[in-house]
Amino acid sequence: MFNLTLTFHSPTLALHMEKGKRLDYASAGVSLKAADQVVERIKAQARSTFNANVLSDIGLFGGLFRVPTDRFKEPVLVASTDSVGTKVKLAFMSGIHNTVGQDIVNHCVNDILVQGATPLFFLDYVGIGKLIPEVMAEIIAGLAQACRENGAALLGGETAELPGFYAEGEYDLVGTIVGIVDREKIINGSAIAAGDVVIGLPSVGLHTNGYSLARKICFDLAGLSFHDRVDAIGNEIGPELMTVHESYLHPIEALLTEMQPSGMAHITGSGIPGNLIRIIPQNLKAVVSRGSWPGLPIFDFLQKTGSVADTDMYDAFNMGIGYIVVVREDQAKRAMEILAACNQPAYRIGRIEPGARAVEIV
């Protein structure tokens, strides 16, 4: 639980040993002192997310969590793992490391939310070349903040110091989430039928996808620096791209207390077409009307600056829709009312129609 795996890669190790020189972890690029500092900083942040279901403290080999079965007839655990991807490159550029921690938690929460699951606990993995306590403290602070906001315990994690494996100052951030849903309330899209309404919840930016293309456009093609202001988006480009991934947990939980949607989709990599199709049954298609929701200036800027085709934009980016709810026509008005009561903007962006299985953007 919050382990520090300290692994070194030294091509000169054999040579040093032949010469009879003594080696230690520090000479191999691994700092045990830094590792101890990181563990101490992690403890308070992790404990701030604990609840009555956490049965272990920091330092064991595994985290213990009591499954709250009292609220469920037939509880089913739902798990998902993902990474922040190349959005971490912006953290390296800016020196801001807490927001990527929030990104990965919110991303994972949305991934299990589409099946109707409530988050229970979260685990993180950080692979890093050289352990810097201040950087790790920021990452963990972001993880803990998002876990508290989503009601999930930051139950444990792994920090692997791998000198020679990652470039100096760089790391990878991965998260695993476990949630719970009653079996009879699992949402998987099988209930979707012709005539259903597609409701889109807006994103606040790129979230955690499309950053390889976005960075190429902004920093390579346009030659921008992190703090360069772009009038077309009304912000500096770096902070705009680092806008934290939205969690839709609270408004969707409110919706689920009153109705069971036919299906839900988290719009991540591959955009609306690639994610909505995952829940569309055979012999049905989703027809999504472009322009039925307000666009975000960042996407217009990226498309114009990079001369990116429409199809490529919709495949790479969420295009301003971060989450989709599919409901019956007779549920649509009430669904919009519930979301509005939660201060969650929502738009009717399409319909389900008979046809070959597809997602059409028209």
N, C-alpha and C positions, 0 to 999 in steps of 0.2 A: 504494500500500500504506500503510494508515493515513494517508490524505489528510485534510487540513483544507480543506473547501470553505467559503470565507468570502464569503457573499452578503448584500448589504444591500438593504433596501427603505425608501426615504425619499421620502415624498410632497412634501417641501419641497426636493428636490434641484434642480429646475429654477429655483425662486425664488432659491436661493443662487447658482447659476451666473449668473443674470441680474445679480445684484448684484456679480459679480466676486469673490466670496469663494473662497478656496482650501479644498478639501475633502480629507479623507483618510479612511482606513478607520475610524480611531478616532471621528471625528465622525459616522460613519454607524452607530456602535454595534458595530463589529467590532474585536476586540483581537488584533493579530498577535502581541504578546508572550504573551498567554494561550495562543494556538495553539501557539507554540514550547514553552511549558511543558508543555502536554498531550502533545505528541509525545515529549518527553524522558521523561515519566512512563510513557508507553505502552511504550516500547522494552523495558525490563526485564521488564515483565509479559508481553508477547508472547513474548519470547525464552524465558521460563521454560516455555513450552508446546511449543517446537520439538523435533523429533526428526530422525533421520537422513534422512527423506524431504523435509524442508524445504530447498530449494536457494537460497533468497534471504534477505536480511536486511531490516531495516526501512528504508523510504525509497524503494523502487522503485515504479514505476507499477502493478505487479502482483506478487502473491506466486507463487512457483514451488514446486511440490510434485511429487515423483516418485511416480507411481502404483506401489504395491507389487504388481506383477503376478505375482511368483514364487509366491505362495500360491494363485493362482486359475487354473483352466483357461480360463475365459472371463469375465474381470472386467467387471462392469457398475457404472458410477457411479450413485449415487442422490443426488438433491439435493432440498432443501426450504428454504423461506423462511417465517418467521413473525414475529410481534411479541409483546411482552409485553401489549399491549392496555392497558386502563385500570388495570391493577395498578400502573402507574407513578405513578398519582395518590397511592398510599400512600407511595411514596418521597418525593414532594413534601411530603406531610404530615409525615413523620417525619424527613426529612433523612438517611435510610438508603438508600444507592444501590447497595451491592454485591450485595444479594440479587436484584435484578431482572436483573443480569448473569448470575447463576447460573440464574435462571428460564428465560431465553431459550435458553441453551445446552442445558439439560436437556430443555426442551420439544422443541427441534429434534432432539436425539439420539433421543428416543422416536419421533418422526415417521418417521425413516428405519429405525429398529430394527424396526418392524413388518413391513418387507419383508425382514428378515434382514441388513440392512446394518450394517457397522462404520464408525463415524465416522473420517474422515481429517482434515478441516480445517474451520474455522469462520471466517466473515466477519461483521462487525457494521456496522450503520449507526446513528448517533446524529444526529438533527436537534434542534437546541437554539437557543433564542433568544439567550442570552448565554453565552458559553463561560466556565465556572468550572472552573479546573484541578482543584480538590479534588473536585468532583463527578464529573468525567470520570475521575479517577484511581480513585475508588471503583467506578464502573461497570466500568471495564476490569479492575480487580482481581477483581471477581466473575466476569466473563467468563473471565479467565485461570484462576481457581481451578476452575471447572467444566470448562474444556477439559482441564486437567491430570487431573482426576478421571475424565474420559471418554476420555482418550487421544487427544484431538484437538488439532491445532495451531491456535492463533489466528493465522491466516496474514495477515490484513489487515483493513482496515475503512475507514470513511468517517465523518468528523465534520463536519457541515454547520452552521455558525453562521448562523442566519437571523433576525436581529433584526426585530421587527415581525410575524413569522410565528407564533411560539410565544409564549404568555403568559410573563411573567417567572417564572423559576425552573422552567420546565417543559421537557420534552424528549420525544422519541419514541425507542424502542429496537427495532430490527429485527435479526434474525439470519438468516444463510444457512449451511447446513451441506452438506457433500459427504461421502458415504460410499461404501463399496464392498461388493459382494456377488458371489459366483460365480453366473453365470446359472442354473445348474441348481439353485441353492439359494434362488432368489427365492421369497418367500412373498407371495401376493396374494389368498388366500381361495378360489381356484378348486378346491382340494382338499377344501374343507369338504363333509361329507356327513351325512346323517341319522344320528343316534346319537352324533355327536361331543359331547364334553364342553366346556363353557365354564368356564374358570378365570379368576377375577378376582384381580388383585394390588391391594392397597389403596392409596389415595392418602393423602397426609399433610395434606390440606386442599383448598382450592379449586384449587390449582396455578396456572394462569394464565387461568382462564375463569370467567365469571359475575360479574365484579367490578362491572360497571355496576349490576346488580341488588343485589349485596351492599352496595355503598357507599350506595345509596339507602336500603336497609333500615336499615343500622347508623347512618349519620351524618345522614340526613335524617329518616327516620321515627322512629327510636329516639332521636335526638339525642345519640348517644354521641360522645365525643372519642377520639382515637387511643389514649390510655393508660388509658381507662376499663376497669376490670376487669369481666368478665361471669362471674358465678359458675357459670352454666349450662355454660360451656365451660372454666372453670378457668384463664382467661388474660385478659390485656388484649386488647381487640378488635383493635387495630392489629397487634401482633405476631402474633396468630393468623392474621389475613388475609394477612400477609406471609410465612408459612411457605413455604420454598423448594420449588419444583416438584421432585418426585422423578424421578431418572433410574433406569430399570430395566435399564440396559445390562448390568451385570455378572451379575445372575442370569439374564437372558435369554441372554446369551452362553454361560453354563454349560449352559443347556437346549439350545441349538442345537448344542453339541458332541456331543450324544447322540441328538437326534431333530429331525425337521422338523415343526413344528406345521402344522395345516391352515390356520390363519390367525391373525393377531394384529391388535389394534386399540389405538390410543392414545386414551384417553377425554378429550377436550378440549371445545371449544365444541360445543353440541348434545348433550352427555352421552352416556350409554350408547346410547340409541336412535339418535341421529344419527351416531355413529361406528361402532358395530358393524355397522350396516346396510351400510356401505361395502364390507364384505368378504363379505357373505352372498350366495351364488349364487341364481339364480332357482329357484322352486319349493321353497325351504327357508325356515324361519324360526328365529330364535333365541328361546327362551323363557327369560327370566331371572327367577329367584325373588327378590323383595325379601325382605330379612330373612335371606338366606343368607350375609351377611357383616356384621361389626360396623359399625354406623353411627358417624359422627363427630358429636360434640355440636354443632359449628359449623353443620351442616346443619339439625339440629332447631331450633336457635336462629333461624336465618334464616327457616325456614318458619313457625314460630309467630309471630315478631315481625312478619313481613311478610304473614301470612295468605296464603301462596303455595300454590296448588293443587299436588297431587302431580305432575301432568303437567308443569307449568311448572318444578317443582324438577328433574325428571329431564331436561328439555330444557336448562336453564341450567347445571346443576352436574354434576360427576362422581359425586356422592352417595356418595363413599367408595371408588370403584373407579377407579384411575388407568390401568390397563392390562389388556387381556384377551388370553388365549391360548386358542385353540380346538385341541383335540387329539382323536385317536381314543380311543374308550373304553379300548382296551387299552394306551394310552400314559398315561392319566390318573394312575394311581397312581405310576408312575415320575416323571412330570413334577412331581408334588407333592413327591416325595422330593428331587429335584434342587434345587428352589426352597428347600425347608426347609434343605438343606445349605448354602445361600448365605445363610441367615438372612432369607430373603424370605418373609413371610407370603403365603399364597395360599388361595383358597376355591373350591370347586365351586359356581358360582352359576347354572348353567343347562345346557340341552341344545339341540342342533340337531334340529329335527323337520321332517317334510314339511309343506308348506303354502305359501300365497301369501307371497312374499318380504316379511319383516317382522321387527321386533324387538319382542317382547311382554314387558312387565314385569308379572308376575302375583304 
